[in-house]
Amino acid sequence: MTDTPNIVFYHYSYSPYARRIQWYLLLRGLPYNECIQPATMPRPDIARLGVRHRRIPIVAIGRDVYLDTRLIMRKLELIQPSSPAVRPPLGFGLNPSDKKASAEALALERLLNVLTNDSGLFLEAARLIPGDVPAMKDPVFGKDRMDFFGGPLNPRPKKPVSAPSGASSPTASEEPTASKALERAEALAEVRHAASILETTLLADGRTWILSTEGPSIADIEAIWPFHWLASMPGAFLDGSGSEEAGLDAVQFPKLFAWIDRFSRVVRAARKDQPGLSKRIDGDKAAQEVLTAQFWDPLSNVSSYIDTKDPVARAASLVIGKHVVLWPTDTGKSHKDVGKLVRFCPDEVVIEVAASEDAPKVMLHAPRHGFRVRPVDGAEGPRL
């Protein structure tokens, strides 16, 4: 794709997932418009597009709207304008036509993706947010995050578990209560485990970047984001015992922290060198730009398609044009999108949505992994 399409980036500043996309845009020099969102629901700017999904970020390229940072980066990789100001794609494996691609690079990108996105690492990292962070003291934020996570961030038994009469310990089916300090220490231990994987393997030989590239690649973005996020919050690596000695620091993990520092310097330089790369717009302007644009995605400009060999497509009797419900399976599950099914591929689902019956339609794209698609009974989709 030789032209630079219009990109609208919906996010809020301290979202760790939004940082992944912002880094990508900066490192490639892709111009974009940003529409800043509140950290809590509702988000009427996004609702104007006919989208109910609550996770941030959301990126619109033309009249195609993308959910989940992993899919978003795959789509941004396809943008290869002729402008010399835009740098080449950052991935070795996400772009199969790239001559640099190799089975090993592809495997590392995907395995690092699994390490930081599918292993539960983010949930453990979120438990390390210091209690004095202003958002953590805000009851509105707390209630919103209970909706996001589907319950308290640190669920605890309602009643303490005590040893039954005549026994010295709780039964095997019971879970003893833990203090907040212990829960924090357990979360820190999980983050340390992930950090040690990087420290003792990919970073152990002193390489500058994960794939020994000239600059950061997608593999670096996939691996660094939870550690970079926590490192930006003073006190995040304390174990909760009252000691001022960090449970994870540059003394214990020198290569990890040197890598974080290098990455931060590169991002700061990219931001300084490209002062006009992004333009901030309000929700009305963002909606106008998206809803009046042409469809950009190659999948939106070809005939509809369903993989008839797909087990879900067969079991759910999915057909083109059928109303379906689309939602993530881990966090933000209470906000579901309803639309007409356009494409159902092994790694992506596309549905057509709109804010109202007479509003312009947008194509809403989500990855198959981590999302569920179910048919809606009846001819019209319900108002969820």
C-alpha positions in Angstrom: 0.0 0.0 0.0 1.9 3.0 -1.3 -0.3 5.8 0.1 -0.4 6.8 3.7 -4.0 6.3 4.9 -5.7 8.4 7.5 -5.1 6.9 11.0 -7.2 7.9 14.0 -5.8 6.6 17.3 -8.2 6.4 20.2 -6.4 6.1 23.6 -5.6 7.7 26.9 -2.1 8.6 27.9 -1.3 6.1 30.6 -2.7 3.0 29.0 0.1 0.5 28.8 -1.4 -1.1 25.7 -1.8 2.2 24.0 1.9 2.8 24.5 2.6 -0.2 22.2 0.8 1.4 19.3 2.2 4.9 20.0 5.7 3.4 20.0 5.1 1.7 16.7 3.8 4.9 15.1 6.7 6.9 16.4 9.4 4.4 15.4 8.1 4.1 11.9 7.2 7.8 11.5 3.6 7.1 10.5 1.5 10.3 10.8 -1.7 10.0 12.8 -4.5 11.8 14.5 -5.1 11.0 18.2 -8.5 11.3 19.9 -7.9 11.2 23.7 -10.4 9.2 25.7 -11.4 9.1 29.3 -9.8 6.4 31.3 -13.2 5.1 32.4 -16.4 4.4 30.6 -18.5 5.8 28.9 -16.6 6.8 25.8 -19.1 8.5 23.5 -16.4 9.3 20.9 -16.1 5.6 20.2 -19.8 5.0 20.4 -20.2 7.5 17.5 -18.6 4.8 15.3 -21.1 2.2 16.4 -18.5 0.4 18.5 -19.2 -0.8 22.0 -15.9 -2.4 22.7 -14.4 -0.9 25.9 -10.7 -1.8 25.7 -8.1 0.9 24.7 -6.6 1.5 22.3 -8.8 1.4 19.2 -7.4 2.4 15.9 -9.3 3.4 12.8 -7.5 3.3 9.4 -9.9 4.8 6.9 -13.3 3.4 7.7 -11.9 0.2 9.1 -11.8 0.0 12.9 -9.4 -2.4 14.7 -9.5 -3.9 18.1 -6.5 -5.5 20.1 -3.0 -4.2 19.7 -1.7 -7.4 18.2 -4.1 -7.1 15.2 -3.5 -3.3 15.1 0.2 -3.8 14.7 -0.3 -6.4 12.0 -2.4 -4.0 10.0 0.0 -1.1 10.5 2.8 -3.3 9.1 0.9 -3.3 5.8 1.2 0.4 5.4 4.3 0.9 3.2 4.0 4.4 1.6 6.5 5.7 -0.9 7.3 8.7 1.4 11.0 8.6 2.6 9.8 10.0 5.9 8.1 6.7 6.8 10.4 3.9 7.8 10.0 0.3 6.7 7.8 -2.2 8.7 9.3 -3.2 12.1 8.4 -6.9 12.0 10.3 -9.8 10.7 7.5 -12.3 11.0 4.3 -10.3 10.8 4.9 -9.4 7.1 5.3 -12.7 5.2 6.5 -11.0 2.1 9.4 -9.4 3.9 12.7 -11.0 2.6 14.2 -10.6 6.1 11.5 -12.9 7.5 12.7 -16.2 9.0 11.1 -19.0 10.9 13.2 -18.2 13.9 12.3 -14.5 13.9 8.6 -15.3 13.4 8.7 -17.7 16.3 10.4 -15.2 18.6 7.9 -12.5 17.8 5.0 -14.8 18.5 6.4 -16.4 21.6 7.2 -13.0 23.1 3.6 -12.0 22.3 2.4 -15.0 24.2 4.8 -14.3 27.1 3.5 -10.8 27.7 -0.1 -11.0 26.5 -1.3 -14.6 27.1 0.5 -15.7 30.3 -1.4 -13.6 32.8 1.6 -11.3 33.1 -0.4 -8.1 32.7 -2.8 -9.0 35.5 0.2 -9.7 37.8 1.8 -6.4 36.7 -1.5 -4.5 37.4 -1.4 -5.8 41.0 1.9 -3.9 41.4 0.5 -0.5 40.7 1.4 1.5 43.8 -1.5 2.4 46.0 -0.6 6.1 46.0 -1.2 6.4 42.3 -4.2 8.9 42.1 -6.3 6.6 39.9 -6.1 3.9 42.6 -7.7 6.2 45.1 -10.6 7.2 42.8 -13.8 5.1 43.5 -15.1 5.7 40.0 -11.9 4.3 38.5 -12.1 1.3 40.9 -15.7 0.5 40.0 -14.8 0.8 36.3 -11.9 -1.6 36.6 -14.1 -4.1 38.4 -16.3 -4.1 35.3 -13.2 -4.3 33.1 -11.7 -7.3 35.0 -15.0 -8.9 35.8 -14.4 -8.5 39.6 -11.9 -7.1 42.0 -8.3 -7.0 40.9 -7.3 -8.9 44.0 -10.2 -11.1 44.8 -10.1 -12.6 48.3 -12.2 -15.1 50.2 -15.1 -13.6 52.1 -14.2 -15.5 55.3 -10.8 -16.5 56.6 -10.1 -20.2 56.2 -9.3 -21.9 59.5 -8.2 -25.4 60.2 -11.0 -27.8 60.9 -11.3 -29.3 64.4 -8.6 -31.8 65.0 -6.6 -30.8 61.9 -3.5 -28.8 61.7 -4.1 -27.2 58.3 -7.0 -26.2 55.9 -8.4 -28.9 53.7 -7.1 -29.2 50.2 -10.1 -27.5 48.6 -9.7 -24.4 50.7 -7.4 -21.5 50.0 -5.9 -19.6 52.9 -6.3 -15.8 53.0 -3.3 -13.7 52.1 -2.4 -10.2 53.2 -2.2 -7.5 50.6 1.6 -7.5 51.1 1.7 -11.3 50.3 -0.5 -10.9 47.3 1.8 -8.1 46.1 4.9 -10.2 46.7 3.3 -13.1 44.7 2.6 -10.8 41.8 6.1 -9.5 41.9 7.5 -13.0 41.9 5.6 -13.7 38.6 6.9 -10.5 37.0 10.5 -11.5 38.2 10.0 -14.9 36.5 9.2 -13.3 33.2 12.0 -10.8 33.6 14.5 -13.6 34.2 13.5 -15.3 31.0 14.6 -12.2 29.1 17.7 -11.5 31.3 19.1 -15.0 31.0 18.3 -15.8 27.4 17.7 -13.2 24.7 19.5 -10.4 26.5 22.2 -12.5 28.1 24.7 -12.0 25.3 24.6 -8.2 25.6 22.7 -7.6 22.3 21.2 -4.1 21.8 17.8 -5.3 20.5 16.0 -8.6 20.7 16.6 -9.7 17.1 20.0 -7.9 16.8 18.4 -5.3 14.5 19.7 -1.8 14.0 16.8 -0.4 16.0 13.8 -1.7 18.0 11.6 -4.2 16.1 8.2 -5.5 16.9 9.9 -8.2 19.0 11.2 -5.5 21.3 7.7 -3.9 21.5 6.1 -7.3 22.3 8.6 -8.0 25.0 9.3 -4.7 26.7 5.9 -3.1 27.3 4.9 -4.5 30.8 8.4 -3.9 32.2 8.7 -0.5 30.7 5.2 0.4 32.1 6.1 -0.7 35.7 9.5 0.9 35.6 7.8 4.2 34.9 6.0 4.0 38.3 8.1 4.7 41.4 7.5 2.0 43.9 6.1 -0.5 41.5 8.9 -3.0 42.2 8.6 -2.9 46.0 7.5 -6.2 47.6 5.1 -4.6 50.1 7.0 -5.8 53.1 7.9 -2.3 54.1 11.5 -2.6 52.9 12.8 0.0 50.5 14.8 -2.6 48.7 13.2 -3.3 45.3 12.4 -6.8 44.4 13.3 -6.1 40.8 15.9 -3.6 39.8 19.0 -2.8 37.7 21.3 -4.5 40.1 19.5 -7.9 39.8 18.6 -7.5 36.2 21.2 -5.2 34.6 20.6 -6.2 31.0 16.8 -5.9 31.2 17.1 -2.4 32.7 19.8 -1.3 30.2 17.5 -2.4 27.4 14.5 -0.5 28.9 16.8 2.6 29.1 17.9 2.2 25.5 14.4 1.8 24.3 13.2 4.9 26.2 16.0 7.0 24.7 15.1 5.9 21.1 11.4 6.7 21.7 12.2 10.1 23.2 14.5 10.9 20.2 11.8 9.8 17.7 9.2 12.0 19.5 11.6 15.0 19.5 12.6 14.6 15.8 9.0 14.3 14.6 7.1 17.1 16.4 4.4 17.2 13.8 3.8 13.5 13.5 0.6 13.5 15.5 -2.4 15.9 15.6 -4.9 15.9 18.4 -8.5 16.0 17.4 -11.8 15.9 19.2 -14.5 13.2 19.0 -16.6 15.0 16.4 -13.7 15.6 14.1 -12.5 12.0 14.6 -15.9 10.6 13.8 -16.2 12.8 10.7 -12.8 11.6 9.4 -13.6 7.9 10.0 -17.2 7.9 8.7 -16.5 9.8 5.6 -13.4 7.8 4.6 -13.1 5.0 2.2 -12.6 1.4 3.4 -8.9 0.8 3.6 -8.4 -2.8 4.5 -7.8 -5.3 1.7 -10.4 -7.6 3.4 -13.0 -4.8 3.3 -12.5 -4.3 -0.4 -13.0 -7.9 -1.6 -15.9 -10.2 -1.5 -17.1 -11.5 1.9 -15.7 -14.8 3.1 -16.2 -17.5 5.7 -13.7 -20.3 6.2 -16.2 -23.2 5.8 -13.6 -25.6 7.3 -13.5 -23.6 10.6 -15.0 -25.6 13.4 -16.7 -22.6 15.0 -18.2 -21.5 11.7 -19.6 -25.0 11.2 -20.9 -25.5 14.8 -22.5 -22.0 14.9 -23.8 -22.2 11.4 -22.3 -18.9 10.5 -23.2 -17.3 7.2 -22.4 -14.0 5.6 -24.7 -11.2 6.6 -25.9 -13.0 9.8 -26.0 -10.9 12.9 -23.4 -12.0 15.4 -22.1 -10.9 18.8 -18.4 -10.2 19.2 -16.6 -9.8 22.5 -13.2 -10.5 24.1 -12.8 -13.5 26.3 -10.5 -12.2 29.0 -11.1 -8.5 30.0 -13.8 -6.1 29.0 -16.2 -9.0 28.4 -19.4 -7.0 29.4 -19.2 -4.7 26.4 -20.2 -6.7 23.3 -20.5 -5.6 19.7 -23.3 -6.7 17.4 -23.1 -6.5 13.6 -23.4 -8.3 10.3 -20.8 -10.9 9.7 -18.5 -10.0 6.7 -15.5 -12.2 7.1 -14.6 -15.1 9.3 -11.0 -16.2 8.8 -8.6 -18.4 10.8 -7.0 -15.3 12.4 -9.5 -12.5 12.0 -13.2 -11.7 12.1 -14.9 -8.7 10.5 -18.4 -7.4 11.2 -20.3 -4.4 9.9 -21.5 -2.0 12.6 -23.1 1.4 12.8 -24.2 3.8 15.5 -27.8 3.8 14.1 -29.8 2.4 11.2 -29.2 5.5 9.0 -25.5 6.1 10.1 -22.6 5.2 7.9 -21.3 1.7 8.4 -17.8 0.8 9.5 -16.0 -2.5 9.3 -15.0 -3.7 12.8 -12.0 -6.0 12.8 -10.9 -8.3 15.7 -8.5 -11.2 16.0 -10.0 -14.6 16.4 -7.6 -15.4 19.2 -9.0 -14.0 22.5 -12.4 -13.1 21.0 -15.6 -15.0 20.8 -18.2 -14.9 18.0 -21.8 -16.2 18.5 -24.8 -15.9 16.2 -27.7 -13.7 17.3 -31.2 -15.3 17.2 -33.6 -13.5 15.0 -33.1 -11.3 12.0 -32.0 -8.2 13.9 -29.3 -7.9 16.5 -30.3 -7.1 20.0 -29.4 -3.9 21.8 -26.8 -5.2 24.2 
